[in-house]
Amino acid sequence: MKRLDWFILKSYLGPLVMTFFIALFILLMQFLWKYIDDLVGKGLELYIIFKLLFFASSTFVPMALPLAILLSSLMTFGNLGEHYELVTMKAAGISLFRIMRSLIVVSILISILAFYFADVILPKANLKFLSLLYDVREKKLAFNLREGVFYNGIDGFVIRVGKKDADGNTIRDVMVYDHTKHLGNVSMTVAEWGKMELSSDKRFLVFRLYNGYNYEERIDLRRNEITRPFQRTKFSEQYQMFDLSGLQLTRTDENLFKKNYEMQNISQLMFSIDSIRQEIQRERKTSSDNLFNNFSALTGRDTALAPFKRKPAEKPAGKNERKFYASYVLGSFEVANRVNIINAAYNAASAVRENVSIAGENFENKDKLVFRHQIVFHKKFTFSIACFLLFFIGAPLGAIIRKGGLGMPAVISTIFFILYWIISFTGEKYAADGQVPVWQGMWLASAVLLPIGAFLTRKATIDASLLDVESWIKLFQKIFRIQSGQKL
């Protein structure tokens, strides 16, 4: 490898790593802002929080990496153009493609690694992240007993303290409702003061209560609904233990999440798509058979029979057109039974219509599930292709604008990146709803980026002044003159 290639690589890899972690950090802050209410006040250990953030950052790579490639390539060639290094290379007879050769190889390698990441690492990261996030969101708030507030965070108990001393352990004017019997407020304990402490294994909260009473409605006695027996017990000291295991973080079995399409690789997605399609075919056949059985009485009827014939005196409305006359069918029945027959037929038809409607909604939902599997399938390819295409937008664009740093390149990169994701999300939405084929919706953004990249590369190769205001003014003046000449 020549010195030129080493120089270009050193100029590119530094901004690439920097912009990648900056983009990842911004996305991670957005995640924290969104789920801050589910994380604060639950007493989560630091390693749980770091573990959650690590898995979350892994799932943000498909967004951070294309942006980093676009911004870093634009910065690199913008710096080379701003310091006239790119002009010097071209003056020495080195073409733009020769300058970009080493970075093209790097972009290909990054695209291959991106595909491997999307197919192998990302499903596992999604599984770890979403399962842990589910458990964290389901976790109850940490024990926080405040003065004058009823606390119901411990299963089966409601606790209220009037005042807490400065040591944080001494409590006064204590009131404890026992709901473990699930019979309402039938048992209550009050005490003048007490001490609270954790057991050695931190699984139980122990209350040492002093100078209090136990009140209990004895609903276990005979004729309690009439006599309303009530028991009051005075104590000078009493211990109560509360199980805190419900406040601990409990992990859900990850196998329950593995069937989700976001946690599957390409082979698993293909298997799931094939399984769902076979299930749809079986359900369609079952639904068709049930509908056929519901109208089994009419399956052997010939539409040329009397109920469908035209009356002799009536002129035909059209060729091969028949009209149904209910009088031919109902004429052989008594008048009193005709209404019952019509109502029974109407109810049967309504039931069949409802079944058809429910089956149609079920098939529509199954089709959308197939579409979502296909979307994830195509994403694994579009992610790697986007990394390659965005390089061919950023590199020539940087050579054209000749501005380095994080100013102008960041603005232009943001515009192109927003354009890319808007097109991607729009295509994905139409594909998920079944309005367009999935492959069209998912490859729409790549199809838009490809001609843009080719156009910018062409302009950078011939040193076109794409962003020169004077050249655009001259172009519009030329167009205006042509139009004025045509009018004359």
N, C-alpha and C positions, 0 to 999 in steps of 0.2 A: 504494500500500500504506500502510495507516495505521500509526501508531506502535505500536499494540497488536501488530500482526503482526510488526513489527521486533523488538519486545521479546521476544515468544515465540520468534522465530527465534534471536535471540542467546542466549537461555536454553537452547535445545535443541542448536544446532550445536556449541557448545563441549564439553558432555558427550559428544555423539555421536562427535566426533573422538577425544577422550581415551579413551573406553571401547573404541573400535574398535582403536586401536593397543595398548592394554593387553591386550585379548583376543588380538590377533595376536601380541604378544610372548610371552604364555603358551603359545600353541600352538607357536610357534617353539622355545621352550625345551623343550617336550615332544619335538619332532622331534630336537633336538640330543641330548637324553638317550637317545633310542631308537637313534640312529645314531652315537653318540660313538665306539664301537669301530671303525667303518668310516672315521672321519675322522682319528683321532689316529695319529701315527707314520708317515704316508705322504708327508710333505714337500709337502703341497699349498700352492700359492701363495695369497696372500691374495685375489687377484681371483677365483680359482676358488671359494674358500669363500664370499665375498660373493655371487657369482653364484648359487651353490647355495641360499644362504639367501634370496635375493631371489625366485627361482622357487618355493621352498618356501612362502614367505609368501603368494605369489599364489594358491597352491592352498588356503590356509587361509581365504580370504575367505568362502566359503560358510558357514563355521562362525562366523567372527568378526563378520560384519556383522549377522546376525539377533540375536545376543546383544547387540551394541552398541546396536541400535535399541531392544530391549526395556529394557535398563538405562538408557539415556539418556532415553527418554521417561518412564520411571518416576521417575528423578531430577528431571527438569524439573518435572513436575507435583507431585511430592512437595515440592520446594522452594517452589513457588508456594503450595501448601496450607499448608506449615509457617510461612511468613511472612505468611499471611493475605492474600496478593495475589489468590489465586483467589476467596476470599470477597468481597473488595472488587469484583472484576470482576462476580461474580454479583449483588452488591447493586446495581450500576449498571445491571442489566438485560441483561447480556451472557450469553448461554447458553454452555454448555460446548462445543457444536459450533462456535459462532462463535470461541471461544478456540482451538480445535483446527484451524480452517480452514487456516491457513497451513502447519501441520505436516502436515495431510492431503495438501496439494499436494506438499510436500517428500517425503512417504512414497511418493506415486505416482511421482514422478521417480526416487527411489531404487530403487523396484521395477523401473522400466523400465531403468535403468542396470544393475541386478543381472541382469536377463534378458540384456542385451547382453553383459555380462561373462561370464555362464555359457555363452553361445552362441559368442562370438567369441574372447574373451581367454583364458578358462579352458582350452579344448583346447590352445591353443598353449603356455600356461604348464605344463600337464601334460606335454606333449611335451618341452619343454626341461628340466623338473625331473626327470622319470623317466629320461630318457636320460643326463643328467649324473650323477644318483645311481647309475645302473647302472655307468657308467664309473669313478666314484670308488670304489665298492665292489669292483670288479674290479681296481683298481690295487694293485700290490704295495707292501709296506711300504718306506719309504725305506732307503737303505743305512745299516746300523747294525751295525758290526763290534765285538763285545764280547769281552773277554778270556776265553779258555778255553771259548768257545762256538762250535760249528760253525755257520757262516752259509751258507745255501743260497739266498739271495735272487737271486743272479745266475745266469741260465740256464746250465747246463752246468758249473758250478763249485761246490765246497764249500770254504770257507776257514775256517781256524782260526788264531788268534794267541794265543800264551801270555801276552803282556804288551804294553801300549801305554804309551809314555812320556808325560810331561806335555804335550809339544807336540801330541799327537794325531796326528802323522804318522809317527813312528818306531815300528815294530812289531818284536817279537822272538819267536823260536821260532815261525816261520811254517810253516804246512802248507797246501798247495793241492792238492785233488783235481780232476783234469780228467776230466769226464764228457761232453765234447763228441762223443766217438765212440759214446756210448750202449752201451758194452761193460762197464760196471761200473768198479770201482776198479783199472784197469790202468795208470794214469798218475798219478804223484804227485810233487810238488815240496816239498822242505823247505829251509829256510834259517835261519841263525842270527839274522839281523835284516834289516830293510829299511825303505824309505821308501814311503809311498803318497801319491799326489797326483792331482788331476783334470786332464784335458786342458783346453785353452783354451776349447773349445766345451762342456765339461762333459758330453760324451757318453761318455767313457771314463775308467775308473779305471786308473791306471798304478802297478804295483808295481816298485820297484827293489830286488831281492833280492841279498844278499851272503852268501858263504861257505855254499853249500848243495849239494844233490844233486837230480838228476832220476832217478826210478825209473820204469821202464816194462816191462811184460810184452809181449814181442814176439809177439803172436798172429797177426801177418801172415806169419810164416815157415812153411815147410813142416814138418809133423810137430810143430807146436808143442804139441799135446795130449800128446805123449809126452816130448819133450825139455824142455818148459817153459822156453824161453829168457827170460832176464831181463837188462835193460840198466840200468846205473847210470852217470850222467855227473856229474862234479863241476864246479862253476863257482865263480868268485870274484865275478862280477857277472852278473846276468840281469834282463831286463825282461819283464814280463808285462802285457798289456792286457786289460781286462774291459769288455765292452760294457754300458753302463748304460741303453740305450734301452728295455729291458724294464721299467725302474723308472719310466719317464715315463708321464704320463697320456695315454692314447690315446682319442680320441673315436670313438664308434661312429656309423655313418650313421643320422641321425634318421629316414630313410625306412623303416627297419626297424620303427619303433615306431608309425608313423602309422595302421596298421590297427587298433590297439587302440581299443576303444569310448570310452575316456576321453579320447582325443585327437581326437574328431570333433565337428563341429557338427551342427545339426539336419538339414540336407539330407544330410550324409554318413551320419548314423545311419539315416535313412529308406532311403537307397540300400543300406546294409549289411544292414538288416533284410530288405528285399525280396530281396536276393541270397541271403541265408542260407535264406530260406523257399523260394525256387526250387530251391536246392541240395537242401534236404530233400525236396521233391517229386520231384526227379529220382532221388535215392537210394531213396526209397520205391518208386518205379516199378521201378527196377532190382532191388531186393530182392524185390519181388513177382514179377517175371518170372523171377528165378533160382529162387524157390521153386516157381513153376508148372512150370518146366522139370525140376526134380528129381522131381516127381510126374507127369510127362507120361504115364506109363504108366497112370495111374489117372484121367486127366482125361476119358476117353471112357467110363468104366464107368458102368453103371446100377446104382444101389443096390438095385433090385428083382430083380437076378439071384440065382442060387441061393445064393451065400455069405451073402446078407443075408436070405434067406427064413426063416420060422419052420418048424420041423419040424411035420409034420402032426399028430403025437400031442401036441404041446405046446399048452397053452392060451395065448391071447394075454394078455400082462401089461398091455397098454394099447392104446388106439386108435392105429393108424398107427405102432406101435413095432416095430422090427426088431432082430434080434440077429445078430451076426456069428459064423459058425461056421467056424473054421479048417480043420476036417476036409473041408469042401467044396472048399477051395482046395488043400490039401496032399495030399488023397486020391489024386490022380493021379500023385504023385511017389513014388519009392522011399523007404523008411524011412531009409536011410543019407544021403539028400540033404536030408531035411526039416530037420535041425539046421543045416546050412549055409545053407539058405534063410532060416530064422528069424534066424540070426546076421547074415546080410547085410542083412536088413530092419531088424534092430535097430540095426546100425551106421549104416545110411543115415538112419534116423529120428533117431539121436543127433546125426549131423552136421548135419542140417537144424535140429534144436533148438538146437544150438550157434550156428549161423549166425543164427538168428532172435534168440537172446539177444544176440549181438554187435551185430546191427543195431539191436535195441531200445536198447541202451546208447548207441550212436552217435546215434540220433535223440533220446534224452533229453539228451545233451550238447549237441546242436545247438539243441534247444529252450531249454535254459538259457542258451545264448549269445544267443539272440534275446531272452530275458527281460532279460539284462544290458544289452543295447543299449537296450531299451525303458525300463529303469530310468534310465539316463543321460539318455534323451530326456525323461522326465517330470521329472527333477531340475531341468532348466533352467527349468521353469515353477514347480515347487513352491518353489524357492529365492526367486524374486521375490515369489510370493504370501505366503510366510512372513514376508518383511520387512514387508509391509503389515499382515498379521494381528497380528504381534507388537507393532506400534505401538498397535493398538486394544486390546491387553491391558495394555501398560505405561502408557499415558497415563491411562486411567480408573482403573487401580489406584493410580497415584501420587496422583491427585486424591482417592481414598478414604482411603488410609493417611496422607497428609499428612506424610510423612517424607522429607527430602532426604538428600544426602550419599551415601556409599558403604556405609553400615551396613545398615539394614533394606532399602533398594532392592536392594542386591547379593544379599542372602539370598533375597528373594522372586524376583528375576530368575533366580537360579541354579536355584531349584526349578522354575519354569516352563520354563526352557530345558532342564533335564534331562528333564522330562516330555515336552517336544516331541521331543527327540532319541531318547528311548527308544521313543516311538511310531513315529518315522520309521524307526529301525533295525529295529524289529520288523516293520513293514509291508514294508520292503525285503527282509528275510530271507525272509518268506513269499512275496513276489513272485518273488525269485530262485530259490526252490525250486519254483515253479509251484503252490503250494498255494492261492493266491488270484490273481485277475487282476492284472496289473501296475498298472493304473490305480487299482484299489482299494487296494493296498498302499502306493502312493506318495502318494496323496491322503488317506490315513487321518489323518495328523497335522493337515493343514489342516482336515479335517472336524471334528476335535476342537477345534481352536483357534477356529473360527468361532463356535460357540455360546458359548464362554467369553468371547470378545471382545464379543459382543453383550450377554451378561448383565452384564459389568462396565461396559460403556458405559451400559447402562440404569440400573444402580445409581448410577453417578457422575452421571448427568443429574438424577436425582431426589434427589441428596444422601443416599442411603441409608447408614446406619451399618453397613457390611458387616463391618468388623473391630472393632466396638465389643463388648467382652466383655459388658457389661450387657445390650445388646439380645439377644445370643444366650442369655443366662441367662433373660431374660424369655420368649423364644420357647420354650425347653425347659420352663420352668415352665408356660406356657400349654398346651403339648402334654401335659404330665404331668397337668394338671388335667382336660383333656378326657378322657384315658384313665381317670382315676380316676372321673370322673362316669359314664362308660359302664359301668364295673364295678359302681358302685352301682346 
